[in-house]
Amino acid sequence: MAGPEARAPQPGDDSDRTTVVETVDEEELYGPSEELLENVNAALSAGDIPLVEALIEPLHPADVADLIEHLEPDQRKLFLDITRHALEPETISHLDEALRDEVVDQMAPSELAEMVTELDTDDAVDILEDLDEDTKQQVLDAVPAEDRAYLEQGLTFPEDSAGRLMQRELVAIASHWTVGETVDYLRTAEDLPDDFYDLFIVDPAHKPVGSIPLSRAMRSERATKLTEIMDEELRLVPADTDQEAVAYLFRQYGLVSAPVVDPDGRLIGVITVDDIVRVIDEEAEEDLLNIVGVSDTDFHAPAYKTAFLRVRWLVVTLINTLIASFVISRFEDTIGHYPALAVLMPITAAMGGNAGVQVITVTVRALATKEITPSSNVMRLVGKELAVGFMNAIVFAVILGTLGGLWFGHLGLGVVLGGAMIFNMVWAGFAGTVIPLAMDKLGFDPATGAGPFLTTTTDCLGFFAFLGLATLFLT
């Protein structure tokens, strides 16, 4: 890679000095340190308000949010009472949703109005959408008219859509301008966003016709027409596009920002890569949590809310267990003749369930990243997982069949266990791909529903196969 041209050290300058680069521990790269947390806790316990404010003053808003999340509930409430007037609005947007609601509930509508006015519109809408209707209206009434119009429009878009994700602050330039006119405008305009990466070129109807990276504009001659250096291939994002599709667009094409348009094709906002990083994190987290039946990161939520959110999955598990118990009850006589079956039968169901969860995780992730769709690559994926399931099944059938036969001194018992293992693990490979694909095709979230369906089938079929084979060959 080409770098800056080398320059010989000149007499009297500092370039001939040895540069000492200190290594930085990974823990120091981000977030509050353990020492800082201890100092803040000590200052809070001592009631030393100036020290608390001095400790957080140099921190980035995201680090202050992390610090708040690490405090105990009593200390957190005291910290917010002391520092709320000094907290930057951006800090609130970085908080975990449960804690953000806790902080927002302590603020008057006038304070909230002042806060959302200072935030980017996407972060402001994110806070407003969780307020009750009365409080939300009071806050909007206290916001300046122009900002209020943007916020009200943002709230009309579907949740988790590009319209909610976008910010209204952007740089739109007329297509007939030159680079010089653009630079002069950027230097004098007072309503520009704090950070931006692309200049969007619009026609008289305010429809985007191209974009220019800011770096390219800064390197071009003043007399250059914008139309001569702009990229005409734009990835326009309709405002009602799901945020997961927008994240895929950024990942696929390596975008830094993308324009959002209304149904008439007019430019109304921009989505930037920092928001997409958050979306990708949220979507991956959501898929992971849904697979195990937890609907949200409830670490900071009250115990009763966490219990309510998790009980739904436990009810599904209960139903699954009752069905499996019913299947087992059909083979009471067989189990009575061979008590060893009661010891070995959980192995078949557990191995099938674990193998199936592996396949489901891979399939759900492949669906999310568009590596497969219900109409393409399906047969290849199903065939591969059947082959993988069969190969793994042979290995474990030999191992467990041999152990089972030696353990109870009955070769036939080992053969039955091995046969049931092969059947259930091959089924897990098939069901682990087909169930998520079918749910996605029908419009359901495969991460949420595929797990219970798979577990029910692997448990029930595992018990049925093992006890059924035992009934056929051992009795």
C-alpha positions as CSV (number, residue, x, y, z in Angstrom):
1,M,0.0,0.0,0.0
2,A,1.3,3.4,-1.0
3,G,1.9,5.8,1.9
4,P,3.0,9.4,2.4
5,E,6.3,10.2,0.7
6,A,9.3,9.8,3.0
7,R,11.0,12.9,4.2
8,A,14.5,13.2,5.6
9,P,14.7,14.8,9.1
10,Q,15.5,18.5,9.0
11,P,17.7,20.3,11.5
12,G,15.8,21.8,14.3
13,D,12.6,19.9,13.8
14,D,11.2,17.0,15.9
15,S,11.2,14.4,13.2
16,D,14.6,12.9,14.3
17,R,13.3,12.1,17.7
18,T,12.5,8.6,18.7
19,T,8.7,8.1,18.9
20,V,7.6,6.0,21.9
21,V,4.2,4.3,21.4
22,E,2.6,3.0,24.6
23,T,0.5,-0.1,24.3
24,V,-3.0,0.2,25.4
25,D,-4.9,-2.6,27.2
26,E,-8.0,-3.8,25.5
27,E,-10.1,-2.8,28.5
28,E,-8.9,0.8,28.1
29,L,-10.2,1.0,24.5
30,Y,-13.8,1.4,25.5
31,G,-16.1,1.7,28.5
32,P,-15.5,2.8,32.0
33,S,-12.6,1.2,33.8
34,E,-13.0,-0.8,37.1
35,E,-11.1,2.0,38.9
36,L,-13.5,4.6,37.6
37,L,-16.5,2.6,38.7
38,E,-15.0,2.2,42.2
39,N,-14.2,6.0,42.4
40,V,-17.8,6.9,41.3
41,N,-19.3,4.5,43.8
42,A,-17.1,5.9,46.5
43,A,-18.0,9.5,45.6
44,L,-21.7,8.7,45.5
45,S,-21.5,7.0,48.9
46,A,-19.7,10.1,50.3
47,G,-22.2,12.4,48.7
48,D,-19.4,14.2,46.9
49,I,-21.3,15.8,44.0
50,P,-18.4,17.9,42.5
51,L,-16.2,14.8,42.4
52,V,-18.9,12.7,40.7
53,E,-19.3,15.4,38.0
54,A,-15.6,15.8,37.6
55,L,-15.2,12.0,37.1
56,I,-17.7,11.8,34.3
57,E,-16.9,15.1,32.6
58,P,-14.2,13.7,30.3
59,L,-16.2,10.6,29.3
60,H,-17.9,9.9,26.0
61,P,-21.7,9.7,26.3
62,A,-21.6,6.0,25.5
63,D,-19.2,5.4,28.3
64,V,-21.4,7.4,30.7
65,A,-24.3,5.1,29.7
66,D,-22.2,2.1,30.4
67,L,-21.2,3.5,33.8
68,I,-24.9,4.0,34.6
69,E,-25.7,0.4,33.6
70,H,-23.0,-0.9,36.0
71,L,-24.3,0.9,39.0
72,E,-26.5,-0.7,41.6
73,P,-30.2,0.5,41.5
74,D,-29.9,2.7,44.5
75,Q,-26.6,4.2,43.4
76,R,-28.0,4.6,39.9
77,K,-31.0,6.6,41.1
78,L,-28.7,8.8,43.2
79,F,-26.3,9.3,40.3
80,L,-29.1,10.4,38.0
81,D,-30.5,12.8,40.6
82,I,-27.1,14.4,40.9
83,T,-26.0,14.5,37.2
84,R,-29.2,14.6,35.2
85,H,-28.7,18.3,34.5
86,A,-25.2,17.7,33.2
87,L,-25.8,14.6,31.2
88,E,-25.5,15.0,27.4
89,P,-28.7,14.0,25.6
90,E,-26.7,11.4,23.6
91,T,-26.0,9.5,26.8
92,I,-29.7,8.7,27.1
93,S,-29.9,7.2,23.6
94,H,-27.0,4.8,24.5
95,L,-28.7,3.4,27.5
96,D,-30.3,-0.1,27.6
97,E,-34.0,0.3,26.8
98,A,-35.2,-0.7,30.2
99,L,-32.9,1.8,31.9
100,R,-33.6,4.5,29.3
101,D,-37.3,4.2,30.2
102,E,-36.4,4.5,33.9
103,V,-34.4,7.7,33.2
104,V,-37.0,9.2,30.9
105,D,-39.8,8.6,33.5
106,Q,-37.9,10.9,35.9
107,M,-37.9,13.8,33.4
108,A,-40.5,16.5,33.0
109,P,-41.9,17.0,29.4
110,S,-40.0,20.2,29.1
111,E,-36.7,18.5,29.9
112,L,-37.5,15.8,27.4
113,A,-38.4,18.4,24.8
114,E,-35.0,20.1,25.3
115,M,-33.3,16.7,25.1
116,V,-34.9,15.5,21.8
117,T,-34.3,18.8,20.2
118,E,-30.6,18.4,20.6
119,L,-30.5,14.8,19.4
120,D,-30.4,13.5,15.8
121,T,-34.0,12.9,14.6
122,D,-33.5,9.1,14.5
123,D,-32.4,9.0,18.2
124,A,-35.2,11.4,19.2
125,V,-37.9,9.3,17.5
126,D,-36.4,6.2,19.2
127,I,-37.1,7.9,22.6
128,L,-40.4,9.3,21.7
129,E,-41.9,6.1,20.4
130,D,-41.8,4.5,23.9
131,L,-43.6,7.4,25.7
132,D,-47.3,7.2,26.6
133,E,-49.5,9.3,24.3
134,D,-50.1,12.1,26.8
135,T,-46.5,12.6,27.6
136,K,-45.5,12.3,23.9
137,Q,-47.9,15.0,22.9
138,Q,-46.7,17.3,25.7
139,V,-43.1,16.8,24.5
140,L,-44.0,17.4,20.9
141,D,-45.9,20.6,21.8
142,A,-42.8,21.9,23.5
143,V,-40.5,21.2,20.5
144,P,-39.9,23.9,17.9
145,A,-42.3,23.7,14.9
146,E,-39.8,22.5,12.3
147,D,-38.4,19.8,14.5
148,R,-41.8,18.8,15.6
149,A,-42.9,18.2,11.9
150,Y,-39.9,15.9,11.3
151,L,-40.5,14.0,14.5
152,E,-44.2,13.5,13.9
153,Q,-43.5,12.2,10.4
154,G,-40.8,9.9,11.8
155,L,-43.3,8.4,14.2
156,T,-45.7,7.6,11.3
157,F,-43.3,5.1,9.8
158,P,-43.5,1.4,10.7
159,E,-41.4,0.3,13.7
160,D,-38.0,-1.1,12.6
161,S,-38.3,0.5,9.2
162,A,-35.9,2.8,7.4
163,G,-38.2,5.7,8.2
164,R,-37.6,5.2,11.9
165,L,-33.9,4.5,11.4
166,M,-33.1,7.6,9.2
167,Q,-32.0,11.0,10.4
168,R,-33.4,14.1,8.7
169,E,-30.1,16.0,9.1
170,L,-28.3,15.6,5.7
171,V,-26.5,17.6,3.1
172,A,-28.4,18.0,-0.2
173,I,-26.8,20.0,-3.0
174,A,-28.4,21.3,-6.2
175,S,-27.2,19.5,-9.3
176,H,-26.1,22.7,-11.1
177,W,-23.6,23.7,-8.4
178,T,-19.9,23.6,-8.7
179,V,-17.4,22.3,-6.1
180,G,-16.5,25.9,-5.1
181,E,-20.2,26.8,-4.5
182,T,-20.6,23.6,-2.4
183,V,-17.5,24.3,-0.3
184,D,-18.6,27.9,0.4
185,Y,-22.1,26.6,1.4
186,L,-20.6,24.0,3.7
187,R,-18.5,26.6,5.4
188,T,-21.3,29.1,6.0
189,A,-24.5,27.0,6.6
190,E,-25.5,26.7,10.2
191,D,-28.0,23.8,10.0
192,L,-25.6,21.1,8.8
193,P,-25.4,17.8,10.7
194,D,-22.4,17.4,13.0
195,D,-21.1,14.4,11.0
196,F,-21.7,13.5,7.4
197,Y,-19.9,11.4,4.8
198,D,-21.7,12.0,1.5
199,L,-23.2,14.9,-0.4
200,F,-26.4,14.0,-2.1
201,I,-27.1,15.7,-5.4
202,V,-30.8,16.5,-6.0
203,D,-32.7,17.8,-9.0
204,P,-35.3,20.6,-8.8
205,A,-37.9,18.2,-7.5
206,H,-35.6,17.2,-4.7
207,K,-35.1,13.7,-6.1
208,P,-31.6,12.3,-5.6
209,V,-29.6,11.9,-8.9
210,G,-26.2,11.1,-7.5
211,S,-23.9,11.3,-4.5
212,I,-20.3,12.5,-3.9
213,P,-18.1,11.3,-1.0
214,L,-17.0,14.4,1.0
215,S,-13.4,13.5,0.5
216,R,-13.7,13.6,-3.3
217,A,-15.4,17.0,-3.2
218,M,-12.6,18.4,-1.0
219,R,-9.9,17.1,-3.5
220,S,-11.6,18.5,-6.6
221,E,-11.0,21.9,-8.3
222,R,-13.5,24.7,-7.4
223,A,-14.7,25.1,-10.9
224,T,-15.6,21.4,-11.3
225,K,-19.3,20.7,-11.8
226,L,-20.8,18.3,-9.3
227,T,-22.4,16.3,-12.0
228,E,-18.9,15.6,-13.4
229,I,-17.7,13.8,-10.3
230,M,-20.8,12.4,-8.7
231,D,-21.7,8.7,-8.5
232,E,-24.9,8.2,-10.5
233,E,-25.5,4.7,-9.1
234,L,-27.5,5.3,-5.9
235,R,-28.9,2.7,-3.5
236,L,-32.2,4.4,-2.7
237,V,-34.0,3.1,0.4
238,P,-37.8,3.5,0.5
239,A,-38.9,4.8,3.9
240,D,-41.0,1.7,4.7
241,T,-38.1,-0.8,4.1
242,D,-37.4,-3.2,7.0
243,Q,-34.2,-2.3,8.9
244,E,-32.9,-5.8,8.4
245,A,-33.0,-5.4,4.6
246,V,-31.3,-2.0,5.0
247,A,-28.5,-3.7,7.0
248,Y,-28.1,-6.3,4.3
249,L,-27.8,-3.5,1.7
250,F,-25.0,-1.8,3.6
251,R,-23.2,-5.1,4.2
252,Q,-23.5,-6.2,0.6
253,Y,-22.3,-3.0,-1.0
254,G,-20.0,-1.6,1.7
255,L,-22.0,1.6,2.1
256,V,-21.2,4.4,4.6
257,S,-24.5,6.1,4.1
258,A,-27.7,5.7,2.0
259,P,-30.4,8.1,1.0
260,V,-34.0,7.5,2.1
261,V,-36.8,8.5,-0.2
262,D,-40.6,8.9,0.1
263,P,-43.1,7.1,-2.2
264,D,-42.6,9.9,-4.8
265,G,-38.8,9.4,-4.8
266,R,-38.0,12.6,-3.0
267,L,-35.1,12.7,-0.6
268,I,-36.3,12.8,3.0
269,G,-33.4,11.4,5.1
270,V,-30.2,9.5,5.4
271,I,-29.1,6.3,7.1
272,T,-25.5,6.2,8.3
273,V,-23.3,3.2,9.0
274,D,-23.2,3.9,12.8
275,D,-27.0,3.2,12.9
276,I,-26.5,0.0,10.8
277,V,-23.9,-1.3,13.2
278,R,-26.5,-1.1,15.9
279,V,-29.1,-2.7,13.7
280,I,-26.8,-5.7,12.9
281,D,-26.1,-6.1,16.6
282,E,-29.8,-5.9,17.5
283,E,-30.9,-8.4,14.7
284,A,-28.1,-10.9,15.6
285,E,-29.0,-10.6,19.3
286,E,-32.7,-11.0,18.6
287,D,-32.1,-14.2,16.6
288,L,-29.9,-15.6,19.3
289,L,-32.3,-14.8,22.1
290,N,-35.4,-16.0,20.2
291,I,-33.8,-19.4,19.5
292,V,-33.7,-20.0,23.3
293,G,-37.0,-18.4,23.9
294,V,-36.0,-15.1,25.4
295,S,-37.7,-12.2,23.6
296,D,-35.4,-9.4,24.8
297,T,-32.3,-8.6,26.7
298,D,-34.0,-8.3,30.1
299,F,-30.9,-8.0,32.3
300,H,-32.0,-4.6,33.7
301,A,-35.7,-5.3,33.7
302,P,-37.6,-5.9,36.9
303,A,-38.0,-9.6,37.9
304,Y,-41.7,-9.7,37.3
305,K,-41.3,-8.5,33.7
306,T,-38.6,-11.0,33.1
307,A,-40.7,-13.8,34.5
308,F,-43.7,-12.8,32.3
309,L,-41.5,-12.7,29.1
310,R,-40.0,-16.1,29.8
311,V,-43.1,-18.0,30.9
312,R,-44.4,-18.2,27.4
313,W,-41.5,-20.2,26.2
314,L,-41.7,-22.4,29.3
315,V,-45.4,-23.1,28.5
316,V,-44.3,-24.3,25.1
317,T,-41.7,-26.5,26.7
318,L,-44.3,-27.9,29.1
319,I,-46.5,-28.9,26.2
320,N,-43.6,-30.5,24.5
321,T,-42.8,-32.5,27.6
322,L,-46.4,-33.6,28.0
323,I,-46.4,-34.9,24.4
324,A,-43.2,-36.7,24.9
325,S,-44.5,-38.2,28.1
326,F,-47.6,-39.4,26.3
327,V,-45.4,-41.2,23.7
328,I,-43.4,-42.9,26.5
329,S,-46.6,-44.0,28.2
330,R,-47.5,-46.0,25.1
331,F,-44.5,-48.3,25.8
332,E,-45.0,-49.0,29.5
333,D,-45.0,-52.8,29.0
334,T,-41.7,-52.7,27.0
335,I,-40.0,-50.5,29.6
336,G,-41.3,-52.9,32.3
337,H,-39.6,-55.8,30.6
338,Y,-36.3,-53.9,30.0
339,P,-35.8,-51.2,32.7
340,A,-32.5,-50.4,31.0
341,L,-34.6,-48.6,28.3
342,A,-35.6,-45.9,30.8
343,V,-31.9,-45.2,31.5
344,L,-30.9,-45.0,27.8
345,M,-33.9,-43.4,26.1
346,P,-33.0,-39.8,27.0
347,I,-29.8,-40.1,25.1
348,T,-31.5,-40.5,21.7
349,A,-33.8,-37.5,22.2
350,A,-31.0,-35.3,23.6
351,M,-28.6,-36.0,20.8
352,G,-31.2,-35.4,18.2
353,G,-32.3,-32.1,19.8
354,N,-28.7,-30.8,20.1
355,A,-27.9,-31.7,16.5
356,G,-31.1,-30.0,15.4
357,V,-30.4,-26.8,17.3
358,Q,-27.0,-26.6,15.5
359,V,-28.7,-27.0,12.1
360,I,-31.4,-24.4,13.0
361,T,-28.8,-21.9,14.1
362,V,-26.9,-22.2,10.8
363,T,-30.1,-22.1,8.7
364,V,-31.6,-19.0,10.5
365,R,-28.3,-17.1,10.2
366,A,-28.1,-18.1,6.5
367,L,-31.6,-16.8,5.9
368,A,-30.8,-13.5,7.8
369,T,-27.7,-12.9,5.6
370,K,-29.4,-13.9,2.4
371,E,-27.0,-16.8,1.8
372,I,-30.1,-18.9,1.1
373,T,-33.7,-18.1,0.3
374,P,-36.7,-20.4,0.4
375,S,-36.5,-20.5,-3.4
376,S,-32.7,-21.0,-3.9
377,N,-30.0,-23.3,-2.6
378,V,-32.6,-25.2,-0.6
379,M,-32.0,-28.7,-1.9
380,R,-28.2,-28.2,-1.7
381,L,-28.6,-27.2,2.0
382,V,-31.0,-30.0,2.8
383,G,-28.8,-32.5,1.1
384,K,-25.7,-31.4,2.9
385,E,-27.4,-31.4,6.4
386,L,-28.8,-34.9,5.7
387,A,-25.3,-36.1,4.9
388,V,-23.8,-34.3,7.9
389,G,-26.5,-35.7,10.2
390,F,-26.0,-39.3,8.8
391,M,-22.2,-39.2,9.2
392,N,-22.5,-37.9,12.8
393,A,-25.2,-40.4,13.5
394,I,-23.0,-43.3,12.4
395,V,-20.2,-42.2,14.7
396,F,-22.4,-41.8,17.7
397,A,-24.5,-44.8,17.0
398,V,-21.3,-47.0,17.1
399,I,-20.0,-45.3,20.2
400,L,-23.2,-45.2,22.2
401,G,-24.5,-48.6,20.8
402,T,-21.3,-50.2,22.0
403,L,-21.3,-48.5,25.4
404,G,-25.0,-49.4,25.9
405,G,-24.5,-53.0,24.9
406,L,-21.5,-53.4,27.2
407,W,-23.1,-51.5,30.1
408,F,-26.1,-53.7,30.3
409,G,-24.6,-56.8,28.7
410,H,-27.1,-57.0,25.9
411,L,-25.9,-56.7,22.3
412,G,-29.5,-56.2,21.0
413,L,-30.0,-53.2,23.3
414,G,-26.9,-51.6,21.8
415,V,-28.1,-52.2,18.2
416,V,-31.6,-50.7,19.0
417,L,-29.9,-47.6,20.6
418,G,-27.7,-47.2,17.6
419,G,-30.6,-47.6,15.1
420,A,-32.7,-45.0,17.0
421,M,-29.7,-42.6,17.1
422,I,-29.2,-42.8,13.3
423,F,-32.9,-42.2,12.7
424,N,-33.3,-39.2,15.0
425,M,-30.1,-37.4,14.1
426,V,-30.8,-37.7,10.4
427,W,-34.3,-36.4,11.1
428,A,-32.8,-33.5,13.1
429,G,-30.7,-32.5,10.0
430,F,-33.7,-32.6,7.8
431,A,-36.1,-30.8,10.2
432,G,-33.5,-28.3,11.2
433,T,-33.4,-26.9,7.7
434,V,-36.9,-27.5,6.4
435,I,-38.7,-26.0,9.5
436,P,-37.0,-22.6,9.4
437,L,-37.3,-22.4,5.6
438,A,-41.0,-23.2,5.7
439,M,-41.7,-20.7,8.5
440,D,-39.8,-18.0,6.5
441,K,-41.8,-18.8,3.4
442,L,-45.0,-18.5,5.4
443,G,-44.0,-15.1,6.8
444,F,-43.1,-16.2,10.3
445,D,-39.9,-15.5,12.2
446,P,-37.9,-18.8,12.0
447,A,-35.8,-17.8,14.9
448,T,-38.8,-17.6,17.2
449,G,-40.8,-20.7,16.2
450,A,-38.4,-23.2,14.7
451,G,-36.9,-24.3,18.1
452,P,-40.1,-25.5,19.7
453,F,-41.2,-27.4,16.6
454,L,-37.9,-29.1,16.2
455,T,-37.5,-30.0,19.9
456,T,-41.0,-31.5,19.9
457,T,-40.3,-33.7,16.9
458,T,-36.8,-34.8,18.0
459,D,-38.0,-35.7,21.5
460,C,-41.1,-37.5,20.4
461,L,-39.6,-39.2,17.4
462,G,-36.5,-40.1,19.4
463,F,-38.5,-41.8,22.1
464,F,-40.8,-43.4,19.6
465,A,-37.9,-44.7,17.5
466,F,-36.0,-46.1,20.4
467,L,-38.9,-47.7,22.3
468,G,-40.6,-48.8,19.0
469,L,-37.4,-50.6,17.9
470,A,-37.1,-52.1,21.3
471,T,-40.7,-53.4,21.2
472,L,-40.1,-54.9,17.7
473,F,-36.8,-56.6,18.4
474,L,-36.4,-57.2,22.1
475,T,-39.9,-58.3,23.2
